[in-house]
Amino acid sequence: MVTCKKTAPTKRLGASIGKYVPNLSRILQRRLDGLLPFVERRPLGISMFFMVIFVLCAFGASKVHVSFNMMENYEETSPLRLAYKLVDDHMMGTQNMEIFLDLENEYAFQDPMVLTEIDKLQQTIEKKYGDFVLRTSSLADVVKDANQKLNEGKEDMYALPASREAISQTLFMFNNANPENRRRVVSDDYSKSHITVNLRNTDAASYHNLFDRMQSDIDKTVAVLKESYPDTRLTLTGTLAMMMKASTFVSQSTSGSLTLAVLAITIMLLLVFGSFKAGLIAIVPNLIPSILTYSILGWFKIPLDMNTLLIGPIIIGIAADDTIHFITHYRTEVVIDGNVRRALQAAIKEAGQAVVFSTLVLGLGFGILGFATGPVANTGKLGALAILAGLLCELLLLPAMILLFKPTFQWKKRQMPLNRRWQYEKQDSHKGNSHSNGPGGNAQPVGTVGPRNHGTLR
């Protein structure tokens, strides 16, 4: 015989926990229901407020300066930053620049005149730019050091030999002793060599000023060399040269990338909505969050680098996604009867929660980067702030502009679905008003929605 034991029904874990968790969706919807009346009372004031914010942001963005200093993104107690400081203070520096010279002539670097001019340039650089330059080294130093050792280490012999033959013999002995070290400073045919400049770590803006002043001294030396070797070519390389090119690239790309992103998204919005007016309305709320990030950089003197450069175009793309959702819902509603207010209320009801929750998730994702100790910290902080600013633009500025400009796309007389008509009639009955539709608000029979004449493109 099989017996069955009855057990008391158990509550599901999710159901038991659910009653203690607040229904954020319901709470948020109640707040969104009161959004349109707030905007409706002062659409012009809200639009003007955001326009003032835009002007202030544009002014702050004009103060942005491009600079790179990776160490500034780390705390002063960071092991990496302390190691950089140690190398700068007690060793040969963490940055370098290579002045590469190609004289296009065999054994040119055995010419006493060439080595003398290089030695003069080194002394000028070390003397005039000692705040940044720790030391310089070149083939001239190798020759002077070898000459001193060949002359019993006498201090007065730490100098360049006066004749080409003496220099040639000195370099011959140096090459026999250590050919690998010789190849590091001069080519096998003695036509190419370089000057190494060791520098302290600083920002790219300071390097720009340093290089602009140093360039004139380098050009003077090259001009003297070209008198005897007219095919002389100069090339600057090393970390300093790379930072200079990167700084120039960022300066040129900042406005270019932002402008390209704005144009591309504007064209896309015009194509998506099929309305010039709606496309322009949609792009304005997307510009403010992006400009805001650059204005913060300008007002707080935060340098624009390779990381913060990416924020503007990314934020425009994210904000445009929310705008497309919102205006798409609005267009779906407004083409029914041309009633801007009803369509706007429906769009807020349908897309409002999705916009808010997606923005909060994206803002939280960027905000987590703000706790990083590396270069991405500023990207995270600014990105989170810009995304939240974009949310305010979507919920306040976009509805205000729609109320002001009233884009109705191409609406026409049509039968409203029964469930939609019932909801619409219920909303109007709460207000104690007769059923009215259309932009003019004329009373219509229950069975039809919109004006009796056909709609036009607005």
Secondary structure per residue as TSV (DSSP state, phi and psi in degrees):
chain	resnum	aa	ss	phi	psi
A	1	M	-	360.0	133.4
A	2	V	-	-103.0	126.9
A	3	T	-	-111.0	142.8
A	4	C	-	-111.4	129.2
A	5	K	-	-99.2	124.6
A	6	K	-	-79.6	135.8
A	7	T	-	-121.0	148.3
A	8	A	-	-68.4	138.0
A	9	P	-	-61.7	139.8
A	10	T	-	-104.5	145.2
A	11	K	-	-77.8	142.7
A	12	R	-	-68.1	143.7
A	13	L	H	-60.5	-42.4
A	14	G	H	-63.2	-39.3
A	15	A	H	-67.3	-37.4
A	16	S	H	-70.8	-33.5
A	17	I	H	-80.8	-30.6
A	18	G	H	-58.4	-33.7
A	19	K	T	-70.8	-14.6
A	20	Y	T	-95.5	-7.5
A	21	V	S	-99.7	124.9
A	22	P	-	-65.3	143.2
A	23	N	-	-82.1	92.0
A	24	L	H	-63.5	-34.2
A	25	S	H	-62.6	-43.5
A	26	R	H	-68.5	-41.0
A	27	I	H	-63.3	-43.9
A	28	L	H	-65.5	-38.8
A	29	Q	H	-63.9	-36.1
A	30	R	H	-62.9	-38.3
A	31	R	H	-68.9	-39.5
A	32	L	H	-67.9	-30.4
A	33	D	H	-62.6	-29.8
A	34	G	T	-91.2	3.8
A	35	L	H	-73.2	-46.6
A	36	L	H	-63.2	-44.8
A	37	P	H	-57.6	-37.0
A	38	F	H	-64.0	-46.4
A	39	V	H	-69.5	-35.4
A	40	E	H	-64.8	-28.9
A	41	R	H	-73.7	-26.3
A	42	R	-	-146.3	53.7
A	43	P	H	-63.2	-39.4
A	44	L	H	-67.8	-40.9
A	45	G	H	-62.9	-41.5
A	46	I	H	-64.9	-43.0
A	47	S	H	-63.7	-42.5
A	48	M	H	-65.8	-37.0
A	49	F	H	-60.9	-46.3
A	50	F	H	-69.4	-30.7
A	51	M	H	-66.9	-38.6
A	52	V	H	-63.4	-42.4
A	53	I	H	-59.9	-40.5
A	54	F	H	-63.5	-43.2
A	55	V	H	-63.7	-44.0
A	56	L	H	-62.9	-40.0
A	57	C	H	-65.8	-40.4
A	58	A	H	-63.9	-38.2
A	59	F	H	-66.3	-41.9
A	60	G	H	-65.7	-37.1
A	61	A	H	-65.1	-27.7
A	62	S	T	-69.3	-14.6
A	63	K	T	-93.0	1.8
A	64	V	-	-65.7	136.5
A	65	H	-	-121.9	142.1
A	66	V	B	-88.3	130.2
A	67	S	-	-160.9	151.8
A	68	F	-	-129.3	123.9
A	69	N	-	-154.8	93.9
A	70	M	G	-56.6	-32.8
A	71	M	G	-67.9	-25.4
A	72	E	G	-67.1	-18.4
A	73	N	G	-83.7	-4.9
A	74	Y	S	-109.5	151.9
A	75	E	-	-66.2	155.8
A	76	E	T	-64.0	-25.0
A	77	T	T	-90.6	3.1
A	78	S	-	-64.9	136.4
A	79	P	H	-56.8	-37.5
A	80	L	H	-66.1	-43.0
A	81	R	H	-67.9	-37.6
A	82	L	H	-65.3	-37.6
A	83	A	H	-66.0	-41.1
A	84	Y	H	-60.2	-44.7
A	85	K	H	-63.5	-38.5
A	86	L	H	-63.2	-44.8
A	87	V	H	-65.9	-38.8
A	88	D	H	-67.8	-37.6
A	89	D	H	-83.0	-33.5
A	90	H	H	-123.9	-3.5
A	91	M	S	-128.2	-148.1
A	92	M	S	-95.2	10.5
A	93	G	-	92.0	155.7
A	94	T	S	-96.3	-9.4
A	95	Q	E	-122.2	158.3
A	96	N	E	-150.0	158.0
A	97	M	E	-134.4	137.5
A	98	E	E	-111.6	122.2
A	99	I	E	-98.8	99.9
A	100	F	E	-93.1	128.8
A	101	L	E	-119.9	128.3
A	102	D	E	-121.7	108.4
A	103	L	-	-87.7	-4.4
A	104	E	S	55.8	35.3
A	105	N	S	-153.1	127.3
A	106	E	T	-62.3	140.2
A	107	Y	T	60.5	21.4
A	108	A	G	-65.0	-31.6
A	109	F	G	-83.0	9.8
A	110	Q	G	-100.3	2.8
A	111	D	-	-80.1	124.4
A	112	P	H	-56.7	-35.1
A	113	M	H	-63.5	-41.5
A	114	V	H	-64.1	-48.6
A	115	L	H	-66.1	-33.8
A	116	T	H	-65.8	-42.6
A	117	E	H	-66.0	-38.1
A	118	I	H	-65.3	-42.1
A	119	D	H	-63.6	-40.0
A	120	K	H	-63.5	-41.8
A	121	L	H	-62.6	-41.7
A	122	Q	H	-60.9	-46.4
A	123	Q	H	-63.0	-37.9
A	124	T	H	-64.8	-44.3
A	125	I	H	-63.8	-45.4
A	126	E	H	-66.3	-33.7
A	127	K	H	-79.6	-45.4
A	128	K	H	-80.5	-27.9
A	129	Y	T	-122.2	38.6
A	130	G	T	-65.6	-19.3
A	131	D	T	-66.4	-26.6
A	132	F	T	-114.0	-36.3
A	133	V	E	-88.6	125.7
A	134	L	E	-88.6	-44.0
A	135	R	E	-165.5	163.7
A	136	T	E	-128.3	157.5
A	137	S	E	-150.3	148.8
A	138	S	-	-161.2	-174.7
A	139	L	H	-62.8	-30.0
A	140	A	H	-61.6	-39.0
A	141	D	H	-66.4	-38.9
A	142	V	H	-62.2	-44.0
A	143	V	H	-65.5	-43.7
A	144	K	H	-63.7	-41.8
A	145	D	H	-66.4	-43.3
A	146	A	H	-65.6	-38.2
A	147	N	H	-64.4	-37.6
A	148	Q	H	-67.1	-42.2
A	149	K	H	-67.5	-34.6
A	150	L	H	-71.9	-13.3
A	151	N	T	-117.4	46.8
A	152	E	T	60.3	25.1
A	153	G	T	70.5	19.3
A	154	K	-	-66.2	136.8
A	155	E	G	-63.2	-37.9
A	156	D	G	-72.1	-8.8
A	157	M	G	-93.3	2.4
A	158	Y	-	-79.4	75.4
A	159	A	S	-156.2	166.3
A	160	L	-	-79.9	133.7
A	161	P	-	-59.7	150.1
A	162	A	S	-80.5	-22.3
A	163	S	S	-112.6	155.2
A	164	R	H	-63.8	-37.1
A	165	E	H	-62.8	-43.6
A	166	A	H	-64.1	-41.3
A	167	I	H	-64.9	-41.7
A	168	S	H	-61.8	-43.0
A	169	Q	H	-66.7	-39.0
A	170	T	H	-63.4	-45.4
A	171	L	H	-69.6	-31.8
A	172	F	H	-62.6	-44.8
A	173	M	H	-69.2	-37.0
A	174	F	H	-64.9	-39.3
A	175	N	H	-67.0	-39.4
A	176	N	H	-65.6	-35.3
A	177	A	H	-74.6	-39.6
A	178	N	-	-153.4	81.7
A	179	P	H	-64.6	-30.8
A	180	E	H	-65.3	-44.4
A	181	N	H	-65.5	-35.0
A	182	R	H	-63.6	-40.7
A	183	R	H	-66.4	-20.6
A	184	R	H	-75.0	-18.1
A	185	V	H	-116.2	-19.7
A	186	V	B	-153.8	148.6
A	187	S	-	-73.2	168.8
A	188	D	T	-63.7	-32.1
A	189	D	T	-94.7	7.1
A	190	Y	S	58.0	34.7
A	191	S	-	-105.7	-15.6
A	192	K	E	-129.7	139.0
A	193	S	E	-158.0	179.6
A	194	H	E	-149.7	159.8
A	195	I	E	-112.6	124.6
A	196	T	E	-94.7	127.8
A	197	V	E	-116.1	114.7
A	198	N	E	-93.0	130.9
A	199	L	E	-128.7	159.4
A	200	R	-	-76.5	156.9
A	201	N	-	-77.4	131.9
A	202	T	-	-154.4	-173.9
A	203	D	-	-83.7	162.5
A	204	A	H	-65.8	-30.7
A	205	A	H	-63.1	-41.5
A	206	S	H	-66.4	-37.6
A	207	Y	H	-63.7	-35.3
A	208	H	H	-61.3	-47.0
A	209	N	H	-63.3	-40.8
A	210	L	H	-62.5	-46.0
A	211	F	H	-66.5	-39.0
A	212	D	H	-60.3	-39.3
A	213	R	H	-75.3	-38.5
A	214	M	H	-70.8	-28.7
A	215	Q	H	-60.6	-37.3
A	216	S	H	-64.8	-39.2
A	217	D	H	-66.8	-39.5
A	218	I	H	-65.3	-41.9
A	219	D	H	-63.2	-35.7
A	220	K	H	-63.7	-42.5
A	221	T	H	-64.6	-43.6
A	222	V	H	-62.9	-38.1
A	223	A	H	-61.8	-39.5
A	224	V	H	-66.0	-42.1
A	225	L	H	-65.5	-34.6
A	226	K	H	-68.7	-18.8
A	227	E	H	-64.2	-35.6
A	228	S	H	-100.0	-27.5
A	229	Y	-	-130.5	83.5
A	230	P	T	-63.7	-18.9
A	231	D	T	-91.2	14.1
A	232	T	-	-59.6	134.0
A	233	R	E	-122.8	139.8
A	234	L	E	-115.0	134.5
A	235	T	E	-136.0	131.8
A	236	L	E	-103.9	130.3
A	237	T	E	-143.2	-172.9
A	238	G	S	99.7	177.6
A	239	T	H	-62.9	-36.0
A	240	L	H	-63.6	-46.3
A	241	A	H	-62.8	-37.8
A	242	M	H	-64.4	-42.3
A	243	M	H	-64.3	-36.6
A	244	M	H	-64.1	-44.9
A	245	K	H	-66.7	-38.9
A	246	A	H	-64.3	-41.0
A	247	S	H	-62.3	-43.6
A	248	T	H	-64.3	-39.7
A	249	F	H	-61.8	-45.0
A	250	V	H	-64.9	-41.4
A	251	S	H	-59.6	-42.0
A	252	Q	H	-77.1	-30.0
A	253	S	H	-84.0	-23.2
A	254	T	H	-58.4	-58.5
A	255	S	H	-70.5	-35.9
A	256	G	H	-64.7	-47.0
A	257	S	H	-66.8	-40.8
A	258	L	H	-66.5	-43.8
A	259	T	H	-63.4	-42.6
A	260	L	H	-63.7	-41.5
A	261	A	H	-63.2	-43.0
A	262	V	H	-63.4	-45.1
A	263	L	H	-64.0	-44.2
A	264	A	H	-63.6	-44.5
A	265	I	H	-70.7	-36.8
A	266	T	H	-62.0	-45.9
A	267	I	H	-62.2	-41.4
A	268	M	H	-63.7	-41.6
A	269	L	H	-65.0	-39.6
A	270	L	H	-62.2	-40.0
A	271	L	H	-71.3	-39.3
A	272	V	H	-65.7	-46.2
A	273	F	H	-89.3	-16.8
A	274	G	-	63.5	23.8
A	275	S	-	-142.7	126.4
A	276	F	H	-64.8	-41.8
A	277	K	H	-64.0	-46.4
A	278	A	H	-65.3	-36.2
A	279	G	H	-63.9	-42.0
A	280	L	H	-69.8	-38.2
A	281	I	H	-61.9	-37.4
A	282	A	H	-71.6	-32.3
A	283	I	H	-78.8	-27.9
A	284	V	H	-61.3	-48.6
A	285	P	H	-64.0	-18.4
A	286	N	H	-84.2	-21.4
A	287	L	H	-76.7	-37.8
A	288	I	H	-60.5	-47.9
A	289	P	H	-59.9	-38.1
A	290	S	H	-68.7	-46.5
A	291	I	H	-63.6	-31.7
A	292	L	H	-60.0	-40.1
A	293	T	H	-63.0	-43.2
A	294	Y	H	-70.1	-32.3
A	295	S	H	-66.8	-37.2
A	296	I	H	-63.7	-40.5
A	297	L	H	-59.7	-41.2
A	298	G	H	-72.7	-45.6
A	299	W	H	-67.2	-38.9
A	300	F	T	-98.0	9.3
A	301	K	T	57.3	38.5
A	302	I	-	-87.5	125.4
A	303	P	-	-68.3	146.4
A	304	L	B	-86.0	119.7
A	305	D	-	-127.1	-168.5
A	306	M	T	-65.4	-24.5
A	307	N	T	-83.0	-50.9
A	308	T	G	-70.3	-18.9
A	309	L	G	-61.1	-31.6
A	310	L	G	-76.8	-15.5
A	311	I	H	-64.5	-47.9
A	312	G	H	-53.8	-60.1
A	313	P	H	-60.5	-35.5
A	314	I	H	-64.2	-45.3
A	315	I	H	-64.6	-40.0
A	316	I	H	-60.5	-42.5
A	317	G	H	-63.8	-42.3
A	318	I	H	-65.9	-45.2
A	319	A	H	-64.4	-37.4
A	320	A	H	-63.8	-32.4
A	321	D	H	-61.8	-46.7
A	322	D	H	-65.1	-38.8
A	323	T	H	-63.1	-41.7
A	324	I	H	-62.6	-42.8
A	325	H	H	-58.8	-47.0
A	326	F	H	-66.1	-51.1
A	327	I	H	-70.5	-29.5
A	328	T	H	-63.1	-44.7
A	329	H	H	-63.3	-40.8
A	330	Y	H	-63.4	-43.5
A	331	R	H	-64.2	-40.2
A	332	T	H	-58.0	-36.4
A	333	E	H	-82.8	-41.8
A	334	V	H	-72.3	-25.0
A	335	V	H	-72.4	-11.7
A	336	I	H	-70.8	-48.9
A	337	D	H	-139.0	-3.2
A	338	G	-	78.1	6.1
A	339	N	-	-81.8	104.7
A	340	V	H	-65.1	-44.0
A	341	R	H	-64.4	-45.9
A	342	R	H	-64.0	-41.1
A	343	A	H	-65.1	-38.0
A	344	L	H	-67.8	-40.4
A	345	Q	H	-63.7	-40.5
A	346	A	H	-66.9	-38.7
A	347	A	H	-64.9	-41.4
A	348	I	H	-63.8	-39.4
A	349	K	H	-68.0	-40.1
A	350	E	H	-82.6	-42.8
A	351	A	H	-103.8	-13.1
A	352	G	H	-58.9	-49.2
A	353	Q	H	-64.6	-42.2
A	354	A	H	-61.7	-41.7
A	355	V	H	-63.7	-44.8
A	356	V	H	-65.1	-49.7
A	357	F	H	-67.9	-40.2
A	358	S	H	-65.4	-37.1
A	359	T	H	-66.1	-41.9
A	360	L	H	-63.8	-39.3
A	361	V	H	-65.8	-46.1
A	362	L	H	-65.3	-41.1
A	363	G	H	-63.0	-39.0
A	364	L	H	-65.6	-39.5
A	365	G	H	-61.9	-44.3
A	366	F	H	-68.0	-38.3
A	367	G	H	-62.0	-32.9
A	368	I	H	-62.3	-35.2
A	369	L	H	-64.0	-23.2
A	370	G	T	-64.9	-19.5
A	371	F	T	-89.7	0.6
A	372	A	-	-71.0	158.7
A	373	T	S	-101.5	1.1
A	374	G	S	-102.3	-165.2
A	375	P	T	-65.1	-17.4
A	376	V	T	-82.5	-2.5
A	377	A	H	-60.9	-47.8
A	378	N	H	-63.8	-35.7
A	379	T	H	-61.4	-42.9
A	380	G	H	-65.1	-45.9
A	381	K	H	-64.6	-48.3
A	382	L	H	-68.0	-36.8
A	383	G	H	-64.4	-43.4
A	384	A	H	-62.9	-43.8
A	385	L	H	-64.0	-41.6
A	386	A	H	-66.7	-37.6
A	387	I	H	-66.6	-40.6
A	388	L	H	-66.4	-38.0
A	389	A	H	-63.8	-36.8
A	390	G	H	-63.3	-35.2
A	391	L	H	-63.1	-43.3
A	392	L	H	-62.3	-38.6
A	393	C	I	-65.3	-39.1
A	394	E	I	-68.2	-38.0
A	395	L	I	-86.9	-24.1
A	396	L	I	-114.9	-56.4
A	397	L	I	-68.8	-44.5
A	398	L	H	-62.4	-48.8
A	399	P	H	-60.9	-37.5
A	400	A	H	-63.2	-42.4
A	401	M	H	-68.6	-34.7
A	402	I	H	-65.0	-40.6
A	403	L	H	-66.3	-32.8
A	404	L	H	-76.6	-44.3
A	405	F	H	-98.1	-16.8
A	406	K	-	50.5	60.8
A	407	P	-	-72.4	121.3
A	408	T	-	-112.3	3.8
A	409	F	-	54.5	-131.9
A	410	Q	B	-123.5	93.8
A	411	W	-	-96.6	154.5
A	412	K	-	-149.6	161.7
A	413	K	-	-62.0	128.9
A	414	R	B	-155.8	162.2
A	415	Q	-	-81.8	126.8
A	416	M	-	-81.3	138.2
A	417	P	-	-55.5	150.3
A	418	L	H	-59.6	-43.9
A	419	N	H	-65.7	-36.6
A	420	R	H	-70.6	-40.1
A	421	R	H	-65.5	-37.5
A	422	W	H	-65.1	-43.1
A	423	Q	H	-63.6	-41.1
A	424	Y	H	-64.4	-45.8
A	425	E	H	-64.3	-35.7
A	426	K	H	-66.1	-40.8
A	427	Q	H	-62.8	-42.8
A	428	D	H	-71.2	-32.2
A	429	S	H	-66.9	-29.7
A	430	H	H	-66.5	-28.9
A	431	K	H	-85.0	-8.0
A	432	G	T	75.1	19.7
A	433	N	-	-104.4	158.0
A	434	S	-	-74.1	158.5
A	435	H	-	-66.2	116.0
A	436	S	E	-135.7	145.1
A	437	N	E	-142.7	177.4
A	438	G	T	81.0	161.5
A	439	P	T	-64.1	-25.3
A	440	G	T	-89.5	-11.6
A	441	G	T	74.3	25.3
A	442	N	E	-76.4	140.5
A	443	A	E	-65.5	139.6
A	444	Q	-	-132.2	158.4
A	445	P	-	-62.8	157.3
A	446	V	T	-64.4	-33.0
A	447	G	T	-73.9	-17.3
A	448	T	-	-124.7	158.2
A	449	V	B	-131.0	136.4
A	450	G	S	100.3	170.4
A	451	P	-	-63.9	161.2
A	452	R	S	-76.0	-22.6
A	453	N	S	-89.2	159.1
A	454	H	-	-71.8	147.6
A	455	G	-	-72.7	162.7
A	456	T	-	-124.7	162.2
A	457	L	B	-72.7	125.9
A	458	R	-	-125.6	360.0
